[in-house]
Amino acid sequence: MIAPIKWLKDFVDIDYEVKDFCDLMTMTGTKVEGYGQVGEEISRVVTGKILTLRDHPNSDHLKIASVDVKNQILQIVTGAPNVQIGQIIPIALDNATLPKKVTIKKGKLRGELSEGMMCSIQELNLTKHDYPDACDNGIWVLKEDTPLGMDIKEYAGLDDYAVEFEITPNRQDCYSIKGIAREASVALKKPFKDNAPIIKEEGQGIVNNYIKVNIDAEDLCSRYCARIITDVNIKPSPEWMRIRLRNAGVRPINNIVDITNYVMLELGQPMHAFDLEYIEGNTINVRRAKPDEMVVMLDEKTKILDDSILVISDTKKAVAVAGIMGAMNSEVNSNTKTVLFESAMFSSSNVRISAKKLGMRTDSSSLFEKGLDANNALYAINRACELVEILNAGKVVKGIVDVNNNLPVLVSIKLDNQKVNNLLGADISLEEMKAILTRLGMKIDKKEKDYYVTVPTYRPDITCCADIAEEVARFYGYNKIIPSLSLGQSVTQGVRTHSQNVKKAIHNTLISCGLNEIMTYSFISPKNFDKLGLSQDDPLRDCMKIKNPLGEDYSVMRTTTLPSMLKVMSYNVNRNIKQGRFFEISKTYHQAALLAEEKEVITIGLFGSCDFYDLKGFAENILLCLGINNAEYVANRTNNVYHTGRCADILLNDKIIGTFGQIDYSVSAEFDAPEDSYILTMDVAMLIDNTNFVRSFRPLPKYPSSSRDLSIIVDRDILSADIIKTAKNTVKEILEDVALFDVYTGGQIEEGSKSLSYSFTFRSKDRTLEEDEVNKAMDKIMNMLLKEYQAKVRC
C-alpha cells in the first residue's frame, strides 16, 4: 500500500519528519517497507522565463536563449522547436540531476556557452497523462503565473513523499489512505478528520427514474449502491488529482475514471462507472453468468464465463464481471453524457475464485478478495459524487439506489482492563485504554459496572478481549511493557513427549542411514487410485473431497502415501537422478463418523542400485532404534500394488504394522517411476505403542559358539521365515541363531525351486558343545525340513 504524505494530511496533521513518522508507524504494527521522495532523482531544476531568443551562429536548428531563473540570467542553447520568448519552462542548472542518473553540466555547444538545459516532461519522468497540455516533442511550457526560480519538484508535486506500508491480510481497512491515516492519528495522538461527503444533487429528476437494481445472487452480493450523474463533461482531471494519483502509483485517465480510482485509493472501496446509454432496459441485474457466456473486457480480451462467476448485467447482456473488471460494451468514453456509479459488496471468495479462473487479477479484485466493509460502499459512492461536483464533471441526480441484505452486525466486547493487563504483563490504566480505543473509532459504553467496546464494522479482525489487548499494546507501546514472568507461574524445562521421542529417533535413524527427508502435499488426485490398480470397493478409495481444491490433481485428501512417494521418485528419475533414497513422516486421512481420522505413516522410497533386502534393512534399523525385537516378516502375495513374491508385511503381536516391497511394474509405469521402485510404509502409532527405550543387558557368553552352513533346495513358494521358525522349534535348547545369507534361482536349480543358504549358530549356556552334539542337531533340523518341506541338501 503506497500512501503519499500530503494525501494523509487531509485526514491527520503530520508534523514529524518522514523518517520519524515511518519509525513510529512501524512500532505500532503498521510496518513501513520503505519511503522516498517521489522526485528524489531530480535536483537543481527550477522554473525560468525566456527573455530573448536568437539563432545559433554555427547551426541552422539551434537557438540561444537568455533565461531568467530569478537570481540570475543564464544563456542556454536549445534545439526545441516550440520555444518562444515569454515562456516559463523548467531549467536544469549546472550539476542538476535527472531521472535515469543523468547529470547536466554547463559547456559549449557548437562554440556557444550553454549554462543549463531546458527540460521536456519526458526528461522529468512525466507523461501526457500527468500533463495533457504538454508538448509531445518539445520543451514543457508551464503556466504563465508560475513564480520564477521555483523548484520544479514543488511545481509538479514531486516533492511529496510516498510511504510503502506492508499490510497484513486481516487488516483490509488499511488498504486505503483513510485507513492508514486513522492508524497515524492514534499513533500521533492527533484528531482524525473524517467529514461526511456534501452533495448538492443538482441533476434533473430522481435516481429511480433512471435505473432499477435487482440482486438475483444474494449469497454473492450483500450490497449494491448506484447513483446517477447527468450532464457529464469528460475531460482531464485537475492537476491536484492527477498529482495524487500519480504519486500513489495510478495513471490518470479522465475525470470520471480518475474519480473511481481516487475513491478506491482513499477509502479502499472499488467502484465502477457505466455509460448509462448502453445499459439496456435501464436495469442492473446482479446474477450468476450463463454457461459459456462471452464478455469482452475493458482490456479488449474476450472471456468465456461459467455459472459460478458473478456478473453485472442489463436486460440483455453482461456489462461487468463483479468485482474484477467492466466490459467494453458499457465503457465511459469522450461522448458519455450520463454515468451510472456502482459501489457494491461482493463475496470475497467468489471474486478470488473467479479472478483465478479468468486469469485476471486487478486492483479491484485484490481488494474484494480480502473482504471489505459493506458499510463503506455507501460512503464511497457519496464521496465519488462529491468529487464529481468539486471537479465540475457533471450533476448528481437526487437519491440513491441501495439494495442490501445480510449487512454486518456490530460486535460488542467487554473491556476487562485487568484481563488486558494480565495478557500483556503490563499496568495500563483503564482511562488510557479507553482513550486508545476511542481514537481507533471504537465506541465505549458503560453498562452498570462494566465497560463494553463496540467494534466498527471496518475492523472484523477484532472479536475478543485478546484482540482488544493487542490494539491497546500497539499504541501504548511494546517498548514500554517491561518483560517479566507472569505471577503465579513457575518455569519448567521443556521436555519431549514419548511420541515426539519416538518420531525423533526414527528421523535420526533414517538420516544416519543416508536417506533424504521429503515433504509432499496431503492432497492427491482420485485418479491415483486407478493408477495403483485398486478395486472399486477398496477402502482406500473412501476419501474426503476438498471443497475448494487447488485443482483436479489435488482434489481429495490422501488415504495412502504411495502416490506421493511414486511422484517424487518419478520427478527425480526424469531429471537424470540415477539413485534415490527418500523418507517422509506424514499423515493419511480417512473417513470417520465425525471428524476425519488421521494416521501418521513412515514412508521410505528407494530406486537405483537397491533391492528388497535394502528396504528390509531400513525396517530393521527402525525397529532396532525403538527397542522392538519381536517383529516378524511374512510374505504378502495378495497386494497387487507390489510385485508378486517381492512384498512382505511386518507383524508385531500378530498385527500388521507395515508393508514393503518392489512396486509392480505396471504401477510404476502408470506413475512414470523407475521399474526398480521399492517402497516401505509403517504405522507410526503402533510403533509408538510398542517402543521400549529401556535397554536391558546380559553378560557376555562364557562358552564358545559353533557354526554350520546349510544350503537346501525347496519349492519356490515356501517362505524362508517358515523354515527358520521350524529350525528354531526343532532344536530350541542350543540353537542360538539362524540367518539366511543367500537365495539362488538359476540354471543349476530345477524350475519351480530355489536354493536357500543358512548359517546356524549353536551355543550352550552351561558348557562347551561337542562337535557330535552339533552334528546331531543339524541332522535333526535337516530331517524335519525334509519332512515338512521336502527339502533337499544342495551339494
Secondary structure, 3 states (H helix, E strand, C coil): CEEEHHHHCCCCCCCCCHHHHHHHHHHCCCEEEEEEECCCCCEEEEEEEEEEEEECCCCCCCEEEEEECCCCEEEEEECCCCCCCCCEEEEEEEEEEECCCEEECCEEECCEEECEEECCCHHHCCCCCCCCCCCCCCCCCCCCCCCCCCEHHHHCCCCCEEEEEECCCCCHHHCCHHHHHHHHHHHHCCCCCCCCCCCCCCCCCEHHHCCEEEECCCCCEEEEEEEEEECCCCCCCCHHHHHHHHHCCCCCCCHHHHHHHHHHHHHCCCCEEEEHHHCHHHEEEEEECCCCCEEEECCCCEEECCCCCEEEECCCCEEEECCCEEEHHHCCCCCCCCEEEEEEEECHHHHHHHHHHHCCCCHHHHHHHCCCCHHHHHHHHHHHHHHHHHCCCCEECECCEEEECCCCCCEEEEECHHHHHHHHCCCCCHHHHHHHHHHCCCEEEEECCEEEEEECCCCCCCCCHHHHHHHHHHHHCHHHCCCCCCCCCCCCCCCCCHHHHHHHHHHHHHHHCCCEECCCCCEECCHHHHHCCCCCCCHHHCCCECCCCCCHHHCEECCCCHHHHHHHHHHHHCCCCCCEEEEEEEEEEECCCCCCEEEEEEEEEEECCCCHHHHHHHHHHHHHHCCCCCCEEEECCCCCCEEEEEEEEEEECCEEEEEEEEECHHHHHHCCCCCCEEEEEEEHHHHHHHCCCCCCCCCCCCCCCEEEEEEEEEECCCCHHHHHHHHHHHCCCCEEEEEEEEEECCCCCCCCEEEEEEEEEECCCCCCCCHHHHHHHHHHHHHHHHHHHCCEECC
